[in-house]
Amino acid sequence: MLPNTGKLAGCTLFITGASRGIGKAIALKAAKDGANIVIAAKTAEPHPTLPGTIYTAAAEIEAAGGKALPCVVNVREEQEIINAVDKAVKTFGGIDILVNNASAISLTGTLETETKKVNLMMDVNVRGTYLTSKTCLPHLRKSRNPHILNLSPPMNLNPMWFKNHCAIHTAAMDMLGGSGIEKQCRKTDILADAAYCILTKPKSFTGNFIIDEVLLREEGVKDFDVYAIAPGHPLIPDFFLDVETDTTAMKQERHGASQAVKEEKKLSGSQHEGPGGAKVDTESLAKPLSPVAETFRVIQGAMSEEYVRTTQGVFQFELSGDEGGTWYIDLKTKAGSAGFGKPPVTADVVMSMSSADFVKMFTGKLKPTLAFMSGKLRIKGNMALAIKLEKILGQFNSKL
């Protein structure tokens, strides 16, 4: 971990979206130096599903050694920004650092994204960032070492990312995979440390696009397991980093392969329940099959009532190329089923892709979100269930 140096002692940080997540992590890192933190976020009352409010964050910041000023701020509302900035200046005497962390996302394609969602993303991610920066700027100019730090996905100008996605898009891991996905993620501490490193540099350090891990390695950090939620577990690649994606995918492939050998031994010669609770003899199914058929054979053998209970979705796959046609995974009916043809009930999600990419996706070599964002995968239907596929594949990969 990057050690605190005390350089932010007495500095005032105005952080949007600081009631939880990355914004709060940056606030706590600065608070250890004795910084003043303006928590500019919407959540004043407890959210039904998301943890933390501006007041619980304030208590944590003060316990860490900083001073906190919780302010109810929706960055879509210019007057709320102005009021919070005025209150910050009156309370702490000025503003030294602005961290634009608040954001909004929609994990949908261009044609499927409603106008109100586009308006929300533009209002928060673009307009809100601009207005907060504009309002803070006169006070930042008075600081001895001012900074504006904008949190965003890595900037990658590869046409692949712009070809199919006109709307602003980031990847929120909890939305992509749900419970369990955290094992493939890093803690927010890595961004807090990277932010701390940037904010303690002189003001001449400006106009840079920074990748957290690259910066921290340059600062001498060698042990990145301290940032892992599950040290040693393969990490989900960042969708916007081409080289990192390839490297991580290779690690995941090796991890999945070692697990697959163990699981295949368990499956060999045993029986599992198939559609309607019928017994499926996996030994008789173990003859060499084509890649797509083999994938569905293993999926069928791995079916369980737990998968069905927690997923409650039917996936239909329209595959092109070798072994093209319609295939399905039913994780909604009875004990579940999978195979060739249309599902026994209407599909909740229809996914279209090549059979080669389908096999890659189900063996951990291609992430569904990456396939979708790069145009290799087209999705119709329940997008929330489509997002769940990331988690499902994580469970199936060890068996494929």
Buried (B, 14 or more C-beta within 10 A) or exposed (E): BBEBEEBBBBBBBBBBBBBBBBBBBBBBBBBBBBBBBBBBBBBEEEEEEEEBBBBBBBEBBEEBBBBBBBBBBBBBBBEBBBBBBEBBBEEBEBBBBBBBBBBBBBBBBEEEBEEEBBEBBBBBBEBBBEBBBEBBBEBBEEBEBBBBBBBBBBEBEEEBBEEBBEBBBBBEBEBBBBEEBBBBBBBBBBBBBBBBBBBBEEEEBEEEEBBBBEBBEEEEBEEBEEBBEEEEBBBBBBBBBBEBBEEBBEBBBEBBBEBBEEBBEEBEEEEBBBBEEEEBEBEEBBEEBEBBBBBBBBBBBBBBEEBBEBBEBBBBBBBBEEBEEBBBBBBBBBBBBBBEEEBBEEBBBBBBBBBBBBBBBBBBBBBBBBBBBBEBBBBBBBBEBBBBBBBBBBBBBBBB
